[in-house]
Amino acid sequence: KKAGFRVLVISNPRTALDRFRNEATTADCVIFNAQSIGRRALDIFNRFGDDRVIATVPAILLLEDSQRQWKAKAKTAEHRVVLPMPITMKQLRVALTQLIESESQPVKEPEPPAES
C-alpha cells in the first residue's frame, strides 16, 4: 500500500509559518528538522502550536541526540510529536500516517431512522 502525503519543503521556518497561516491546508503535516536548522526548529514548532489559526496542523519535531533536552520544551499534543533522529523512512511514514489520520477522522452523521 502506498502512502501519499502533501508536502511542502521549505528551509526557512518563518516562511513555513507564514505559508500555513495564509493557507492551513498547505500540506498534511509540517516537519521541523532541528538537525538542519537548530534551535529555530523548536521555536517555530512551538509557535505553530500557539497560533490559533494553525494549531491543529499535525507537526513533527525531529531532534538528534545532542538536542534531546529540547523535548521537554516542545509543546506537544496528540497531533504534535517529537521524534528522535536518526529515523527511518518507515518510522516517519508510520508517524505521519498516525498524525494525519487522527486529524482527518470524519464526523459521522447520525443514521436516519429506519422506516417501518
Secondary structure as the mmCIF struct_conf table of DSSP 4:
data_model
#
loop_
_struct_conf.conf_type_id
_struct_conf.id
_struct_conf.beg_label_comp_id
_struct_conf.beg_label_asym_id
_struct_conf.beg_label_seq_id
_struct_conf.end_label_comp_id
_struct_conf.end_label_asym_id
_struct_conf.end_label_seq_id
BEND BEND1 SER A 11 SER A 11
HELX_RH_AL_P HELX_RH_AL_P1 PRO A 13 ASN A 22
TURN_TY1_P TURN_TY1_P1 ALA A 24 THR A 25
BEND BEND2 THR A 26 ASP A 28
STRN STRN1 VAL A 30 ASN A 33
HELX_RH_AL_P HELX_RH_AL_P2 ALA A 34 ILE A 37
TURN_TY1_P TURN_TY1_P2 GLY A 38 GLY A 38
HELX_RH_AL_P HELX_RH_AL_P3 ARG A 39 ASP A 50
TURN_TY1_P TURN_TY1_P3 ARG A 52 THR A 56
BEND BEND3 VAL A 57 VAL A 57
STRN STRN2 ALA A 59 LEU A 63
HELX_RH_3T_P HELX_RH_3T_P1 ASP A 65 LYS A 73
BEND BEND4 ALA A 74 ALA A 74
STRN STRN3 ALA A 77 ALA A 77
TURN_TY1_P TURN_TY1_P4 GLU A 78 HIS A 79
STRN STRN4 ARG A 80 PRO A 84
BEND BEND5 MET A 85 PRO A 86
HELX_RH_AL_P HELX_RH_AL_P4 MET A 89 GLU A 103
HELX_LH_PP_P HELX_LH_PP_P1 GLN A 105 GLU A 115
#
